[in-house]
């Protein structure tokens, strides 16, 4: 493992766009805590969709 310099293309907090040499295209760095909460939201949305489609839920939830 070693150190390399990366080109920082954004100055946002949680989600950052960087380009690593010698790559031509940038990538996105996402903090693990943000990724974990996003996955939890997706899992919950899938669970609610499944419940709605199977008749276990009959109301729309606010977003």
JOTAQUI-V132887 format. One record per residue. RES is the residue in one letter. SS is DSSP state (A for helix, B for strand, O for the rest). PHI is phi in radians with two decimals (* if undefined). BURIAL is I if it has 16 or more other ideal C-beta (glycine too) atoms within 10 Angstrom, else O. Layout:
res=<RES;RES>
ss=<SS;SS>
phi=<PHI;PHI>
burial=<BURIAL;BURIAL>
This chain:
res=<X;X;X;X;X;X;X;X;X;X;X;X;X;X;X;X;X;X;X;X;X;X;X;X;X;X;X;X;X;X;X;X;X;X;X;X;X;X;X;X;X;X;X;X;X;X;X;X;X;X;X;X;X;X;X;X;X;X;X;X;X;X;X>
ss=<O;O;O;O;O;B;B;B;O;O;O;O;O;O;B;B;B;B;B;B;O;O;O;O;O;O;B;B;B;B;O;A;A;A;A;A;A;A;A;A;A;A;A;A;A;A;A;A;A;A;A;A;A;O;O;O;O;O;O;O;O;O;O>
phi=<*;-2.55;-1.79;-2.35;-1.62;-2.13;-1.53;-1.49;-1.77;-2.36;-2.15;-1.35;-1.45;-1.42;-2.01;-2.22;-1.78;-2.33;-2.19;-1.72;-1.27;-1.68;-1.15;-1.49;-1.93;-1.34;-2.26;-1.98;-1.73;-2.16;-1.07;-1.05;-1.16;-1.19;-1.08;-1.09;-1.20;-1.15;-1.10;-1.07;-1.15;-1.16;-1.06;-1.14;-1.09;-1.12;-1.09;-1.15;-1.10;-1.07;-1.10;-1.15;-1.19;-1.60;1.52;-1.43;-2.61;-2.19;-2.16;-1.54;-1.64;-1.17;-1.68>
burial=<O;O;O;O;O;O;O;O;O;O;O;O;O;O;O;I;O;O;O;O;O;O;O;O;O;I;O;O;O;O;O;O;O;O;O;O;O;O;O;O;O;O;O;O;O;O;O;O;O;O;O;O;O;O;O;O;O;O;O;O;O;O;O>
